[in-house]
Amino acid sequence: MSQEGLSALDMLLAGKTQAGKPSGGHAPQTLRAHALSIVIMSPEEDRRREIAAAMNALPPQNVKECPAYPEGDFLENLLREDYDVIMIDLDGNPSHALYLLETICSRSNATVMVFSESTDSDLLVQCMRAGAREFLRLPVEQAALEPAMMRAFARRPADRPAKASQGKMFVFASVKGGSGATTVACNFAVVLAQMAAAKSQRCLFVDFSLPLGDASILLGVSSMYSTLNALQNAERLDSNFLSSLLSKHSSGLDVLAAPDRYIGIDSSEDARTRLIAVARQAYDYVVLDMGSTLDPLSRTLFREATISYLVTQVSVTELRNSNRIISEFFPVGTRRPEVVLNRYNPRSAGIDDESIKKALTMEPQWKIPGDYIAVRDSISMKNSVALTKSPISKVIHQMVEDAAGLSGTAQGSQKAGILRLFSKQTK
């Protein structure tokens, strides 16, 4: 980015504003009464001016211009401004613009619009998949711009969560059904809730392994309501409504369980995104079990997560799946997951550590030992294995302490004296 571009962007972030002119048109009263905050990104001044001029026909809006595609600290500052609408020029650098589009959509509540001279339908599909809400073709017409702004106004939540107050989110994904991701996630959540409670903090577990999630069985809780009820009522979902759907674990963990019977679920990304936003607003910590079914929203959740955990076992098929998931969802240059080798036994795996690292394309961070009897007994007694004295418990406690910076149990306070045969590996 040129020094000239940086200087102009500094002026933008300092609050340089271009006010739209009053309109004599017939825009609805709601758009007149509540100005949207809008930023227009384009390296071409003529394009920015064209969009800004089209805005002049609308009621006054708070419009800012960004003369370059923001990066680094400039992008962070822009996201903290919490704009209602972000408009991105695709034509200046299409590949970078698409990357920027996907990044902003994954981290912002703004309605993101893109504009271009292109009529390429493939480009439109890429933009929609990346999260764009509106596609405006240049030269932009008021007939297209005005309803787009009205939709942005309608989409703006009245109780938008403040980014600074969002709780930490830990996402668990399995590379294959049966890898034990739900067991690890449940035990992680129980320990986290117990430690958080000592500091008057709250923790929520959300079972997103739909439609056949079984976290409620592992946790020994039951509820009349489920994740499905939250998704079906996303338009009126807030912290109070969410609390009415939860069950409580003895550790203090709140649980939003999956349905207790098979129900086909066809929820929108908007509904799931809304659920996560409300959960993170209401809780200090959110633990999300995604299971082994990954979709486009998974990419967004991985990006937004404080830490993403990829749970696998040491076998040819699971290491192959791990490689495919890491390559697709965590490419080089993005924040990598923490890989958890579950039911690990170095003497019987048949695959050495160097081969595991090569297959994963990265070092595994955690090795949880296999202890079928301990896990079986904990389920039958409805007592999390992480609350027992076992090698599994030691690793789970260390994971929580590293992730959340918490301690507060006897096991946590004794970590200096623990011989960590199974512990976090050097990155």
N, C-alpha and C positions, 0 to 999 in steps of 0.2 A: 504494500500500500504506500503511495507517495506521501511525502511530508505535507503537500498541499491537501491531500485527502484527509490525513490525520488532523490537520488544523481545522478543516471544515467540520469534521466529526466532533472534535472537541467543542466547537461552537454549538453544534446541535445538542450535545449532551449537557451543555451548560444552560440550555433552555431557549435557544433562538427559535422563535415561533412565528409562523406565518398565519395570520388570522384570515379565515374565509369571510367573504362578504355576505351580507344579508341577502336572502333570496326573496323574490316576489312570487315564487312558484307555489306549489301546493303540497310541499312535503308534510307528512303527518306531524301533529303537534308534539308527539313524544321526541322526535328527532330535533325539533326546534328547541325544546325545553332542556335537553340534556346533550351537551356537546360531547362528541366522541374524541378521544385522544388518538391521533393518527400519525404514523411515521411512514414516509415514502422513501424506499431505498433504491437508488439507481446511480451508476457511475456517469450517466448521461444527463446533463442539466436540462436539455430540451425535453426529455421524457418526464423528469420530475416536474417541470413547469407545466407540461401538458396535463398531468394528473391533478396538480394543484389548481390549475385553471378550471378544470371540470368541477372541482370541489367548490369553486366560487358560486356556482349555480345552486348550491345546497345551503341550508341554514348554517350559521357560523360553526366551524369545527376547530379544534386545536390541532393544527397540521404542522408537522416538522419534516424537514428534508434531510436525508442522509446521503451524502455525495459519494459514498463508497460502500462496498459490502463490509459490514463490521466484523472484526475478528478479535480474539483475545479479550483484553480488558475492556475494549470498546463495546464488544458484544455483551459482556457481563453487565456493564453499566446500563446499556440499552434495555436489557431484560429486567433489570431492577426498576426501570421507569414504569413497568407494568402498563403498557399501552393497550387500548381497546382494539386497535386495528394496526396491523403491520402489512405494508404493501411492498412486494419485492419484484424488481425488474428481472425477468428471466433471460433477456437477450444479451446483457453485458458479458456474462460468463455463465452459460447454462448449467454446467456441472457444479460449479461452486454455488450458484443460486439455489439449486436443488438441495445441496448439502445444508446450506444455511436455512432453507425452508424447513427441512426435516428437524434440524437442531432446535429452531425456534418453536415449532409445533410441539416438540417433546418437552419443552421447558416453560412454556408460557400459556396463559389463559387467553391470549389475544386471538382475535379472528385474523387469520393470515390470508391475504389475497395476493395473487400473482398477476402480473400483466406482461403482455408480449404481443409482437406483431405476427407471431406464428399461428397457424391454424392446424398444426400437427396434432392429431388426436392422440398419438402415443405420448406426446409431451403432456397433454391434459391429464391422461391417466396417471403418469408419473407424479404429477403435482397433487392429484387427489389422494394417491396412496401415501404421499409424504405428509399429508395433513392439511393442504390448502382448502379453504372453504369457498373461495370464489376465484374464477379465472376470467380476467378482463382482457379483451383484445383491443389493441391500439389501431386506430385512434379511438379512445374510450368515449362512449356516448353516455349522456346523462340518464337515458332510459335504462341503461344497464347499471350505472354507478349508484343511482339513488336507491333502488330496491336492495342492492348489495349492502349498502350502509344501514338500511332498515333492518336487514337480517342480522347484521353485526350488533346493532343496538339491542335487538330482541334476545340475542345469544349472550349478551353481557350479564353475568350473574349479579344479582343485587348484593349477595353476601360473598363476593369473591374472596377466597382465602388469601391472606397475606403470606407472601412467599417466605418472609423471615420467620413466620410462626409454624411453618409446615413441619410435621414430625418426620423423624428418620424412617426410611422404608427399607426393609430387607426382603429381597425377592429370592425365593427358592424354586429352582426348576430341575426337573429330572430328565436325563437323556434317554430314558426308557422306562416304561412302566415296570414297577417292581424294584427300582434302584434304591428305594428307601428315602426319597426326598421328603415325603410327608412326615415320616418318623423323625427325621433330622429337624425339619422345620418346626414340628410341634414341640419337641424337646427344647430347641433353641428358644421358642416363644415363651415357654413356661419359665425357664431360667431368667430370660430377659424381664418378664413380668415381675418375678420375685425380686430381682435386683432393683428394678425401677420403682416398685412399691416402697422400698426403703427410702427413696428420695421423693416420695409423693408424686411420682410420675405414672403415666398410664400406658398400657400396651394392648394392642388389638391384633388378633389373628384373623385373617380373611382367607377362606378356602375358595380359591379360584380354579381348583382342579375340577372343572365341571364337564359333564353332569354327574360324575361318579366319585366326587371327593369323599374321603373317609376320615378326615381329621377328627370329626366329632367322636368316632369310636376310639381312636388312639388317645384322645383327651378325656374320654369318659364323661362327655357332656351331651345334653339333648336340648332341643329347642323346637318350638312350633314354627319358627320362621327360619329363613335361610338367605343365602346370597341371591337366590332367585327373586325373593320379595324385594330386595334392595334394587336390583336391576330393573324390575318391572315398574318400580315407582321412582325412577331416577329423577323425574321432573319435579318431584316434591321432596326429594331426599335432603335432609339436613342432619345435624348432629343429634337432635332430639328424636327424629324418626329412626335414625340408625340405631340409637340406643335401645329402642323398643324391639329390635330384631335380634338382639344378642343374648348369648348364654354366658354364664360365668364359671370359670375354672377355679379350683380351690387356691391356686397360686395368685389369684387376682387378675389373671388374664381374661379379657373379654374375647368372645369367639363368635364370628359370623360364619356359621357352618354351611356346607353344601346341602342341597335337598336330601331328605332321607329316603327318597325313592327316585327312580329314573324319570326324569322329565327333560324333554328336548328343550334346549335353551338357545334362543336366537336373539341375543342381546346386541345392541349397537355399541360401537366403540365409545360414543358419547356417554352412554349409560355407565359403562365400566370406568371411563375416565372420571366421571362425576363421583362415582362411589369412592374411588381412591382419593380424590381431592377432599371430599368431606371427611374421610377417615383420617387423613393426614392433618387436617385442620383440628380435629377433635382429640387426637392422641399424640403423645410424645414419640411413640414407636408403633409402627405397623409392620407386621410380618405377613408376607403374602406367599401362599403356596400355589404355584401355577401348574403343578403336575408336569406331565410330559407333552401336553398339547400346546404348541407354540403357534402364534398367528401374528399378523402385523402389529397388533397392540403390544405384543411381547417386546418388540424392539423398543417401543417408547418406554415401557416399564423398566426395562434393563437400563436405559439411559437415565431415567429419573431416580432409580434406586440408589440409596446410600451405598449398599453393597449388593451385588448379585451373586448368589451361590449356585453353582452348577454341580448337581449331585450325580455321581456315577460309581460304577464298580469296576474292578480290574478284570475285564474280559475283552476279547477281541471285538465283539459286537458293540459293547457299551463305549469302549474307547473310540471306536470308529464313529459312533453317533456323537460323541463329545467333540471330536474333531470337526464334524460337519456343522454342529451348532455354533462352536466358537468361530469358525470361519464365516458363517452367515450373519450371526448376530453380534459378534465382537471382533470386527476386523482390526488389523494392525492400525494403531493411531487412535483407537477409541479406548475407553476405560474397560479393562478386562474383568472377567468374573473371578471369583475365588472358587477354585475347583475342589470339591470334597470327594475323596475316595472313601466310599462307605463299605462297611464290612471287610475292611482291609486286613489281610493276613500275609505278611511278607514271605512266609515260608511255603505257602501253598498257592500263591497267585500264579506262578509259572511265567510271569512277565516281570522283568527287572525294572528298576526305577528309571534307568536311562531310556528304555523302550516306552515306558509310560509317558515320560516327558516329551519324547519325540512324537508320539501319537497325539498328545494334547496340544503340541506346539507351544507349551508353556509348562512351568513347574506347578504341580498340584500344591495347594496351600494347606490342606487338611487331610489327615488320615484317621478315620474313625474305625476302631477295631470291631470285628464281628463278635457278637455275643447273643446268639439267638435265644438262649434260655432267659437271659436277663430282660430282653425286649418282650418276649412272650409273657413272662410273669408280670411285667409292668402293665401290659395291656389288660390281662385278666384281672389284675388287682386295681385297675384304674389309677395307677401311680406312675408318673413319668419316670423313665429310666434315668433321666438327667438329675433326678432328686435322690438317687441312690448312690452308694459308694461303688463306683465301677470305672473302668478305663474309659467307657463311653462318656460318662458324666464329666470326667476331667476335661476331655476334648471339647465338649459342648460348652462348659463353663468358660474355657479359654476363648472359644469363638465369640461368645457374647461379650466378654471383657474387651477383646480386641475391637469388636464392631461398635460397641456403644460406649466404651470407656467407663464401664460400671463394674463394681464389685460389691460385695455385701453379704455373701454367704460364707459359711465356714470353709467350703471348698475353695471359693474364690480367694479368700484371704491367705490360704495356705499354698498358693501357687508357686511361691519361691522355693518351697521344699519338695515340690513334686518332680519326680523324674519323668520327663515328658517323652516317653517312647513314641507316643502318637501325639504330635503337636503340629503347630503351624510351621510349614517349611519356609526356608529362606527364599524370598522372591528374587 
